[in-house]
Structures are given as C-alpha cells and as structure tokens.
C-alpha cells in the first residue's frame, strides 16, 4: 500500500461508523463495472417479493440489535 493510500485509510478509519460503511459501499460498488441487467432485474424482483411478504404478515422481521447479537455470537464461535 502506498503512503498516500495509508493516509487515506487512516482518515477513513477515523470516520463515524455510518460514514465508513457508506464509503466502503461506494468503493466496492466502484469495482463492479460489469452490471448484468438480468441479475439486477432478478434482485429487484426478489426485493419486491420479500417486501410483499413482510407487508402481508407472511414473515416477521427481527430487530436489528438481535441480528447484531446473533452475528457477533457466530463470529465469536459461540
């Protein structure tokens, strides 16, 4: 990693969590230059299907703190 890249990384790491997440998403998206319209359409249909399931009461949601707790437990091997 170049010195300039190291400096940028240190600045990025000092950002609040939400800004770091947004920056990370933007950087990752910038690497994906080959967008397959069929895949994008399939994801849009899946998103719509899942949203309909939630709205209709067919599935229930899980509160974000509970998701975080379960994810941390999985990562910690518990």
Secondary structure, DSSP 8 states (H G I E B T S, - for coil): --HHHHHHHHHHHTS-HHHHHHHHHHHHHHH-----HHHHHHHHHHHHHHHHHHHHTSS----HHHHHHHHHHHHHT-
